[in-house]
Amino acid sequence: MATKKAQSKASAGNDMSGMLKWLYVAGVIVAGVAGMGVLPFLSNEIVGWLLLLIGLVAGFFYFDSADVMNFGLRYLILGAVAAASANFLGIGSFVSGFLNGFYAFLGPVVLAQIVMYFAKKYFM
């Protein structure tokens, strides 16, 4: 994925970056499982808003906004693969559901990175 913000080697697992990394990973997994539709309690509105909030926090504080071009390109490629898996490849509803959930989770992350990129470029 995209590069994360720099952190010191001495405090690799004890600082805020480690917690944000695991929050992002948990968001990816929950979004993917919710997209698959296996667990019905994950498809309610509260989980959607929580995933949106986690995506925004990860985009603002975990990923480096200078890498927005590469991350955006990966986002578009994942969207094409998610659409192809549902329509053309026929690899199953579970895989395409996971990819669509993951793609929906990455939308707020990319949006937050774009906002931070322009804020740093023009206002800081």
MODELLER restraints for C-alpha pairs under 7 A, 6 or more apart:
rsr = mdl.restraints
at = mdl.atoms
rsr.add(forms.Gaussian(group=physical.xy_distance, feature=features.Distance(at['CA:1:A'], at['CA:71:A']), mean=6.83, stdev=0.5))
rsr.add(forms.Gaussian(group=physical.xy_distance, feature=features.Distance(at['CA:2:A'], at['CA:63:A']), mean=6.57, stdev=0.5))
rsr.add(forms.Gaussian(group=physical.xy_distance, feature=features.Distance(at['CA:2:A'], at['CA:67:A']), mean=6.43, stdev=0.5))
rsr.add(forms.Gaussian(group=physical.xy_distance, feature=features.Distance(at['CA:2:A'], at['CA:70:A']), mean=7.00, stdev=0.5))
rsr.add(forms.Gaussian(group=physical.xy_distance, feature=features.Distance(at['CA:2:A'], at['CA:71:A']), mean=5.38, stdev=0.5))
rsr.add(forms.Gaussian(group=physical.xy_distance, feature=features.Distance(at['CA:3:A'], at['CA:63:A']), mean=6.04, stdev=0.5))
rsr.add(forms.Gaussian(group=physical.xy_distance, feature=features.Distance(at['CA:3:A'], at['CA:64:A']), mean=6.02, stdev=0.5))
rsr.add(forms.Gaussian(group=physical.xy_distance, feature=features.Distance(at['CA:3:A'], at['CA:67:A']), mean=6.69, stdev=0.5))
rsr.add(forms.Gaussian(group=physical.xy_distance, feature=features.Distance(at['CA:4:A'], at['CA:62:A']), mean=5.76, stdev=0.5))
rsr.add(forms.Gaussian(group=physical.xy_distance, feature=features.Distance(at['CA:4:A'], at['CA:63:A']), mean=4.33, stdev=0.5))
rsr.add(forms.Gaussian(group=physical.xy_distance, feature=features.Distance(at['CA:4:A'], at['CA:64:A']), mean=5.30, stdev=0.5))
rsr.add(forms.Gaussian(group=physical.xy_distance, feature=features.Distance(at['CA:5:A'], at['CA:62:A']), mean=6.13, stdev=0.5))
rsr.add(forms.Gaussian(group=physical.xy_distance, feature=features.Distance(at['CA:5:A'], at['CA:63:A']), mean=5.69, stdev=0.5))
rsr.add(forms.Gaussian(group=physical.xy_distance, feature=features.Distance(at['CA:5:A'], at['CA:64:A']), mean=5.04, stdev=0.5))
rsr.add(forms.Gaussian(group=physical.xy_distance, feature=features.Distance(at['CA:12:A'], at['CA:18:A']), mean=6.94, stdev=0.5))
rsr.add(forms.Gaussian(group=physical.xy_distance, feature=features.Distance(at['CA:17:A'], at['CA:62:A']), mean=6.46, stdev=0.5))
rsr.add(forms.Gaussian(group=physical.xy_distance, feature=features.Distance(at['CA:20:A'], at['CA:58:A']), mean=6.47, stdev=0.5))
rsr.add(forms.Gaussian(group=physical.xy_distance, feature=features.Distance(at['CA:20:A'], at['CA:62:A']), mean=6.16, stdev=0.5))
rsr.add(forms.Gaussian(group=physical.xy_distance, feature=features.Distance(at['CA:24:A'], at['CA:54:A']), mean=6.91, stdev=0.5))
rsr.add(forms.Gaussian(group=physical.xy_distance, feature=features.Distance(at['CA:24:A'], at['CA:58:A']), mean=6.15, stdev=0.5))
rsr.add(forms.Gaussian(group=physical.xy_distance, feature=features.Distance(at['CA:27:A'], at['CA:51:A']), mean=6.12, stdev=0.5))
rsr.add(forms.Gaussian(group=physical.xy_distance, feature=features.Distance(at['CA:27:A'], at['CA:54:A']), mean=6.64, stdev=0.5))
rsr.add(forms.Gaussian(group=physical.xy_distance, feature=features.Distance(at['CA:28:A'], at['CA:102:A']), mean=5.88, stdev=0.5))
rsr.add(forms.Gaussian(group=physical.xy_distance, feature=features.Distance(at['CA:28:A'], at['CA:105:A']), mean=6.78, stdev=0.5))
rsr.add(forms.Gaussian(group=physical.xy_distance, feature=features.Distance(at['CA:31:A'], at['CA:101:A']), mean=4.94, stdev=0.5))
rsr.add(forms.Gaussian(group=physical.xy_distance, feature=features.Distance(at['CA:31:A'], at['CA:102:A']), mean=5.63, stdev=0.5))
rsr.add(forms.Gaussian(group=physical.xy_distance, feature=features.Distance(at['CA:31:A'], at['CA:105:A']), mean=6.16, stdev=0.5))
rsr.add(forms.Gaussian(group=physical.xy_distance, feature=features.Distance(at['CA:32:A'], at['CA:97:A']), mean=6.97, stdev=0.5))
rsr.add(forms.Gaussian(group=physical.xy_distance, feature=features.Distance(at['CA:32:A'], at['CA:98:A']), mean=4.08, stdev=0.5))
rsr.add(forms.Gaussian(group=physical.xy_distance, feature=features.Distance(at['CA:32:A'], at['CA:99:A']), mean=6.50, stdev=0.5))
rsr.add(forms.Gaussian(group=physical.xy_distance, feature=features.Distance(at['CA:32:A'], at['CA:101:A']), mean=4.54, stdev=0.5))
rsr.add(forms.Gaussian(group=physical.xy_distance, feature=features.Distance(at['CA:32:A'], at['CA:102:A']), mean=5.05, stdev=0.5))
rsr.add(forms.Gaussian(group=physical.xy_distance, feature=features.Distance(at['CA:33:A'], at['CA:98:A']), mean=6.01, stdev=0.5))
rsr.add(forms.Gaussian(group=physical.xy_distance, feature=features.Distance(at['CA:34:A'], at['CA:42:A']), mean=5.23, stdev=0.5))
rsr.add(forms.Gaussian(group=physical.xy_distance, feature=features.Distance(at['CA:34:A'], at['CA:43:A']), mean=5.76, stdev=0.5))
rsr.add(forms.Gaussian(group=physical.xy_distance, feature=features.Distance(at['CA:34:A'], at['CA:101:A']), mean=6.54, stdev=0.5))
rsr.add(forms.Gaussian(group=physical.xy_distance, feature=features.Distance(at['CA:35:A'], at['CA:97:A']), mean=4.64, stdev=0.5))
rsr.add(forms.Gaussian(group=physical.xy_distance, feature=features.Distance(at['CA:35:A'], at['CA:98:A']), mean=5.17, stdev=0.5))
rsr.add(forms.Gaussian(group=physical.xy_distance, feature=features.Distance(at['CA:35:A'], at['CA:100:A']), mean=6.15, stdev=0.5))
rsr.add(forms.Gaussian(group=physical.xy_distance, feature=features.Distance(at['CA:35:A'], at['CA:101:A']), mean=4.16, stdev=0.5))
rsr.add(forms.Gaussian(group=physical.xy_distance, feature=features.Distance(at['CA:36:A'], at['CA:94:A']), mean=5.08, stdev=0.5))
rsr.add(forms.Gaussian(group=physical.xy_distance, feature=features.Distance(at['CA:36:A'], at['CA:97:A']), mean=4.14, stdev=0.5))
rsr.add(forms.Gaussian(group=physical.xy_distance, feature=features.Distance(at['CA:36:A'], at['CA:98:A']), mean=5.11, stdev=0.5))
rsr.add(forms.Gaussian(group=physical.xy_distance, feature=features.Distance(at['CA:51:A'], at['CA:105:A']), mean=6.70, stdev=0.5))
rsr.add(forms.Gaussian(group=physical.xy_distance, feature=features.Distance(at['CA:52:A'], at['CA:105:A']), mean=6.92, stdev=0.5))
rsr.add(forms.Gaussian(group=physical.xy_distance, feature=features.Distance(at['CA:52:A'], at['CA:108:A']), mean=6.25, stdev=0.5))
rsr.add(forms.Gaussian(group=physical.xy_distance, feature=features.Distance(at['CA:55:A'], at['CA:105:A']), mean=6.38, stdev=0.5))
rsr.add(forms.Gaussian(group=physical.xy_distance, feature=features.Distance(at['CA:55:A'], at['CA:106:A']), mean=6.70, stdev=0.5))
rsr.add(forms.Gaussian(group=physical.xy_distance, feature=features.Distance(at['CA:55:A'], at['CA:108:A']), mean=5.23, stdev=0.5))
rsr.add(forms.Gaussian(group=physical.xy_distance, feature=features.Distance(at['CA:55:A'], at['CA:109:A']), mean=4.79, stdev=0.5))
rsr.add(forms.Gaussian(group=physical.xy_distance, feature=features.Distance(at['CA:56:A'], at['CA:108:A']), mean=5.34, stdev=0.5))
rsr.add(forms.Gaussian(group=physical.xy_distance, feature=features.Distance(at['CA:56:A'], at['CA:109:A']), mean=5.33, stdev=0.5))
rsr.add(forms.Gaussian(group=physical.xy_distance, feature=features.Distance(at['CA:56:A'], at['CA:112:A']), mean=5.62, stdev=0.5))
rsr.add(forms.Gaussian(group=physical.xy_distance, feature=features.Distance(at['CA:58:A'], at['CA:109:A']), mean=6.32, stdev=0.5))
rsr.add(forms.Gaussian(group=physical.xy_distance, feature=features.Distance(at['CA:59:A'], at['CA:109:A']), mean=4.26, stdev=0.5))
rsr.add(forms.Gaussian(group=physical.xy_distance, feature=features.Distance(at['CA:59:A'], at['CA:110:A']), mean=6.53, stdev=0.5))
rsr.add(forms.Gaussian(group=physical.xy_distance, feature=features.Distance(at['CA:59:A'], at['CA:112:A']), mean=4.88, stdev=0.5))
rsr.add(forms.Gaussian(group=physical.xy_distance, feature=features.Distance(at['CA:59:A'], at['CA:113:A']), mean=5.23, stdev=0.5))
rsr.add(forms.Gaussian(group=physical.xy_distance, feature=features.Distance(at['CA:60:A'], at['CA:112:A']), mean=5.45, stdev=0.5))
rsr.add(forms.Gaussian(group=physical.xy_distance, feature=features.Distance(at['CA:60:A'], at['CA:113:A']), mean=6.14, stdev=0.5))
rsr.add(forms.Gaussian(group=physical.xy_distance, feature=features.Distance(at['CA:60:A'], at['CA:116:A']), mean=6.63, stdev=0.5))
rsr.add(forms.Gaussian(group=physical.xy_distance, feature=features.Distance(at['CA:65:A'], at['CA:113:A']), mean=5.04, stdev=0.5))
rsr.add(forms.Gaussian(group=physical.xy_distance, feature=features.Distance(at['CA:65:A'], at['CA:114:A']), mean=6.96, stdev=0.5))
rsr.add(forms.Gaussian(group=physical.xy_distance, feature=features.Distance(at['CA:65:A'], at['CA:116:A']), mean=5.93, stdev=0.5))
rsr.add(forms.Gaussian(group=physical.xy_distance, feature=features.Distance(at['CA:65:A'], at['CA:117:A']), mean=5.02, stdev=0.5))
rsr.add(forms.Gaussian(group=physical.xy_distance, feature=features.Distance(at['CA:66:A'], at['CA:117:A']), mean=6.40, stdev=0.5))
rsr.add(forms.Gaussian(group=physical.xy_distance, feature=features.Distance(at['CA:68:A'], at['CA:113:A']), mean=6.05, stdev=0.5))
rsr.add(forms.Gaussian(group=physical.xy_distance, feature=features.Distance(at['CA:68:A'], at['CA:114:A']), mean=6.44, stdev=0.5))
rsr.add(forms.Gaussian(group=physical.xy_distance, feature=features.Distance(at['CA:72:A'], at['CA:110:A']), mean=6.33, stdev=0.5))
rsr.add(forms.Gaussian(group=physical.xy_distance, feature=features.Distance(at['CA:75:A'], at['CA:106:A']), mean=6.98, stdev=0.5))
rsr.add(forms.Gaussian(group=physical.xy_distance, feature=features.Distance(at['CA:78:A'], at['CA:103:A']), mean=6.51, stdev=0.5))
rsr.add(forms.Gaussian(group=physical.xy_distance, feature=features.Distance(at['CA:79:A'], at['CA:103:A']), mean=6.09, stdev=0.5))
rsr.add(forms.Gaussian(group=physical.xy_distance, feature=features.Distance(at['CA:82:A'], at['CA:96:A']), mean=5.91, stdev=0.5))
rsr.add(forms.Gaussian(group=physical.xy_distance, feature=features.Distance(at['CA:82:A'], at['CA:99:A']), mean=5.24, stdev=0.5))
rsr.add(forms.Gaussian(group=physical.xy_distance, feature=features.Distance(at['CA:82:A'], at['CA:100:A']), mean=5.57, stdev=0.5))
rsr.add(forms.Gaussian(group=physical.xy_distance, feature=features.Distance(at['CA:85:A'], at['CA:91:A']), mean=6.23, stdev=0.5))
rsr.add(forms.Gaussian(group=physical.xy_distance, feature=features.Distance(at['CA:85:A'], at['CA:96:A']), mean=5.39, stdev=0.5))
rsr.add(forms.Gaussian(group=physical.xy_distance, feature=features.Distance(at['CA:86:A'], at['CA:96:A']), mean=5.35, stdev=0.5))
